[in-house]
Amino acid sequence: MSASQNVLVSETTMSSIIPNNNNSSSQKLPPGLIPVSKKQLLKNIDIINGGAGQRINAWVDSMRASSPTHLRSLPSSISSQQQLNSWIMQHPSALEMFERIMEASGGKQIVMFLDYDGTLSPIVDDPDKAYMSSKMRTTVKKLAKCFPTAIVTGRCIDKVYNFVKLAELYYAGSHGMDIKGPAKGFPRHKRVKQSLLYQPASDYLPMIDEVYRQLLEKTKSTPGARVENHKFCASVHFRCVDEKKWSELVLQVRSVLKNFPTLKLTQGRKVFEIRPMIEWDKGKALEFLLESLGFGNSNNVFPVYIGDDRTDEDAFKMLRDRGEGFGILVSKFPKDTNASYSLQDPSEVMEFLRRLVEWKQMQPRM
Ligand SMILES: [Mg+2]
C-alpha cells in the first residue's frame, strides 16, 4: 500500500454524500454560498435513489481509516515498515531537519500557526477533556513572545481559549470562521488593530444552532455519539461509537443534513464536521491572518503551520501554493498530505516549539 492509498475519502466526495432536496436551487441562499449546480443536484438525487449503499460503505471505510481500531489492525509486516520509511523520506521529521528549516527561513519573519486537538493536546475520548499540559502552555507562551502565534481550530474560540488560556495569541476558531487577535496586538506589529475580529459566516449562526439541535435529537439513539456546537459549525464525534453502529450513524447524520442544503460535511479524525458551504477554511484563515499582520503581499514572511487533521490540509496547501514557509503534519502513520515535514505527536510538537524559542533567543537582536 502506498502513502496515497491511505487517503481518507476526499472532502469533495464526503460533501457530495449530502443529498440536497429538490428545492435547493430555488432557495434564497445566504451570502458566500456556492450554488449547487444542476449536475451536482442530479448526482445527489442518484445517491438518494441508487448509490446510497455504496456511498455509505465508502463513508464507513473512511471512518475506519481514521479510527484507532484501524490503525491497531495494520499488519506489523516489513512492507508496512517500508511504507513508513518511504513516507518519512518524503516528509522528514521537523526535529531532525530543524537546522535546515531555520536556514530556509533566511531571516524572514516567522509566523506560527498551530492546530489544537492532536497537535497541542492529545486526542482523547471526551473532547471536553482535551487539556494541554502546563508544560505545553508555557512553551506556547514563550513561542508567542518570539513570533506572532495563532491557534487555528475547528472548535469555537471560547472553548479553545478555555484550554489554552493565553491572551497574547491570535485565535481562528470554527475552522477559521471566527477570528480574534490578542487584546494588545503583537508588540512588533503595531499596524494590527487592537483586537481584530472577522466572522465571514455570521449569517449562518441560527442555522448551525438548528442543525446542532436536530443532530443531537437524531443521534441520541446511537450510544457514544457526541454532538457539539462550535458556533459556526457543528460536529458529530464517533470515536466512542461501536464500529457496528457506524452505518446507522451515517444514515442519521445524512437524514438531518438533507434539510440543510447550504451546509457541507467534512471528516476529521474520528469526527464529522458540518459547516457552511462558503469558500472559507483554515487555509483562508491563515491567509487572512497573514494579511492582517501586514504580510499580505510581502515576501519577507515565513509561516509555519502545524496540524494533524484533514482540515489542516487546506492550510498546508495554501502554504505550498504561496511558496512560503511550510506545513508540518502531526502523524505516526503515513498519510497523503501537502505538509512538507512531520512530527509524531504533541510531545514532539512541544520539542520543536522549544527549539524554535531557543533558536530565536540565540539570534542577534535586530
Ligand atoms: Mg487537530
Boltz pocket constraint, residues with backbone or C-beta under 6 A from the ligand:
constraints:
  - pocket:
      binder: B
      contacts: [[A, 115], [A, 116], [A, 117], [A, 118], [A, 119], [A, 307], [A, 308], [A, 309]]
      max_distance: 6.0
